[in-house]
Amino acid sequence: MTALSAYLHPIWQSVALVTAAWGLRIRTANVLHEMFRVYLEAIAVTLLAIGWIHGLWRMASGPYSQVFRSWHAWVGTVTIGLFGIDAYLGIRLSPFSQWTSASRTVRDTEVRGLHVFCMAIALFLAITQVVLGLPLLP
């Protein structure tokens, strides 16, 4: 059962990233699609956070209890933080948000640029996580 749990973490994170990719593909002017995209992105960030917690729990419950003794854990923590910041910025940009005005302002453009930058860095670090996590598998 322990070996199966070790493979559950990368499978779970892969499902979360696929869900995020589906959300990124739905970028139309249709209101229903926009609502669906917001829900998909919220589900993806939730799945990533649960997978991060599972990874830390898995390392803490192991025989050597080496939670933050690998770069995988540290880079994963930064990646989750960036996904969280990006989710917040995405909510700020959503037309369903209470912070979004009817007309786009210069501030919205700045937030959009920061949103894109954080997502690019988070996706790069997520790919780096795959390479850093491979040696940790049994």
Order of alpha helices (4+ residues) and beta strands (2+ residues): alpha-alpha-alpha-alpha
